[in-house]
């Protein structure tokens, strides 16, 4: 009888657990970072072309964070914290980041390494990889390492620990 009661309790929690682990329509994790595919992308108030345009973004490669999704639409947060809906075809899986302040691109992942260039706050940098709290980036022919703490557009696993 005790085993049956245990099975009933487990069965009662299965639908909630299955829903919590339900895959997204794209099969990709949420939240995640992506970039704008085109020079001009509309951010809408809701997930359809019938919703009004809240913002028109004019910066190809701009990183945005997908925070929710439907089959064809993605709710994204931009670097300023605004939330809008964008059609999935306007987004690219390529990764980019933005320095939150003027930041040196260094030759090695260390604060005392040579400065290769300086990235201005808000510049879009292509993200190559992150390791141990540093990220390798590229922009306008310059490559270098930037402290992950100085960048917007990183997933939790790419940020330095406490």
TAURSUL-V587055 format. One record per residue. N is the residue number from 1. RES is the residue in one letter. SS is DSSP state (a for helix, b for strand, c for the rest). D_CENTER is the distance of its C-alpha to the mean C-alpha in whole Angstrom. Layout:
BEGIN
N_RES_SS_D_CENTER, N_RES_SS_D_CENTER
END
This chain:
BEGIN
1_X_c_50, 2_X_a_47, 3_X_a_45, 4_X_a_45, 5_X_a_44, 6_X_a_41, 7_X_a_40, 8_X_a_40, 9_X_a_38, 10_X_a_35, 11_X_a_36, 12_X_a_35, 13_X_a_32, 14_X_a_30, 15_X_a_29, 16_X_a_27, 17_X_a_26, 18_X_a_25, 19_X_a_23, 20_X_a_21, 21_X_c_20, 22_X_c_20, 23_X_c_18, 24_X_c_15, 25_X_c_17, 26_X_c_15, 27_X_c_15, 28_X_c_12, 29_X_c_10, 30_X_c_9, 31_X_c_7, 32_X_b_4, 33_X_b_2, 34_X_b_5, 35_X_b_8, 36_X_b_11, 37_X_c_14, 38_X_c_17, 39_X_c_18, 40_X_c_19, 41_X_b_17, 42_X_b_18, 43_X_b_16, 44_X_b_18, 45_X_c_20, 46_X_c_20, 47_X_c_19, 48_X_c_22, 49_X_c_23, 50_X_c_26, 51_X_c_24, 52_X_c_24, 53_X_b_22, 54_X_b_20, 55_X_b_19, 56_X_b_19, 57_X_b_16, 58_X_c_18, 59_X_c_16, 60_X_c_15, 61_X_c_12, 62_X_c_10, 63_X_b_7, 64_X_b_5, 65_X_b_4, 66_X_b_6, 67_X_b_9, 68_X_b_12, 69_X_b_13, 70_X_c_17, 71_X_c_18, 72_X_c_18, 73_X_b_15, 74_X_b_12, 75_X_b_12, 76_X_b_9, 77_X_b_9, 78_X_c_9, 79_X_c_10, 80_X_c_13, 81_X_c_12, 82_X_c_14, 83_X_b_13, 84_X_b_14, 85_X_b_14, 86_X_b_14, 87_X_b_16, 88_X_a_14, 89_X_a_16, 90_X_a_15, 91_X_b_11, 92_X_b_11, 93_X_c_9, 94_X_c_10, 95_X_c_8, 96_X_b_9, 97_X_b_9, 98_X_b_11, 99_X_b_14, 100_X_c_15, 101_X_c_19, 102_X_c_21, 103_X_b_20, 104_X_b_22, 105_X_b_21, 106_X_b_23, 107_X_c_25, 108_X_c_25, 109_X_c_22, 110_X_c_25, 111_X_c_25, 112_X_c_29, 113_X_c_28, 114_X_c_29, 115_X_b_27, 116_X_b_26, 117_X_b_25, 118_X_b_23, 119_X_b_20, 120_X_c_20, 121_X_c_18, 122_X_c_15, 123_X_c_16, 124_X_b_13, 125_X_b_13, 126_X_b_13, 127_X_b_11, 128_X_b_14, 129_X_b_14, 130_X_b_14, 131_X_b_17, 132_X_c_19, 133_X_c_17, 134_X_b_17, 135_X_b_15, 136_X_b_16, 137_X_b_15, 138_X_b_17, 139_X_b_18, 140_X_c_22, 141_X_c_23, 142_X_b_23, 143_X_b_21, 144_X_b_21, 145_X_b_19, 146_X_b_17, 147_X_b_17, 148_X_a_14, 149_X_a_15, 150_X_a_15, 151_X_b_12, 152_X_b_9, 153_X_c_5, 154_X_c_6, 155_X_c_6, 156_X_a_10, 157_X_a_12, 158_X_a_11, 159_X_c_12, 160_X_c_16, 161_X_c_18, 162_X_c_20
END
